[in-house]
Amino acid sequence: MGDPQSSLAFLIASHTKKGSVTEGEGSTSSDALIDDRAREAARLLSEYMIERYGSDVSTHPKHDQELWEKAIGVRRKGRVYCTGSSSDPSFVLTGTPSADSGSSYAQTRFEEVEKVKEKMEKMLEEHEKTRSDMEELEERLRKEVEDGKAATEAVKRQMDELVI
C-alpha cells in the first residue's frame, strides 16, 4: 500500500473529477475538485498547514487531526466530511486511530476490542486452570476408588478366612 498520503493529497484524490489528476504528481487545480465545499476545504487545509508548519510542505506531517477538522468543518451525525462512513479521519488516512478518543468512534471500538481480547485471554487462563484442577481431582478420585476396592477385597479375604 505504500506510505500514507497527506491529508490534503487524500482530500484532492477523493474529491476530484475523474481524469483531472495529473498522472504521477497527484496534483490538480482547485477547479477540478467536485464541489465548492471540497475546494474550500482544500484551500483552508493548505492555509492552516502552512500557518502551523511553514511553507516547506515536505516538513508537514501526513495528518493533523485538529487542522483537518478545522478545515473540513464540524462533525455531523458522528461523521466528518471526506471520510465516508468513518468518524475518524486519522484512521482513514493513517490506519491508526486518533488520540482524541472522546470524539473518535474508531478509537473507542479499538479500545473495546482490546478489552475483549484481554477478557478472553483471562477466561482462557481460568478455563485452563479449572480443567487442570478437574483432571487432578479425577485422578485423586480414581486412586481413592482403587484404594477402596483394594480395601474391600482385603476385608472380604479376611472374612472368608474367618468363616472357613
HELIX and SHEET records of a PDB file:
HELIX    1   1 SER A    7  SER A   14  1                                   8    
HELIX    2   2 SER A   30  ALA A   32  5                                   3    
HELIX    3   3 ASP A   36  TYR A   53  1                                  18    
HELIX    4   4 VAL A   57  THR A   59  5                                   3    
HELIX    5   5 GLN A   65  ILE A   72  1                                   8    
HELIX    6   6 PRO A   89  THR A   94  1                                   6    
HELIX    7   7 SER A  101  SER A  103  5                                   3    
HELIX    8   8 TYR A  105  VAL A  163  1                                  59    
END                                                                             
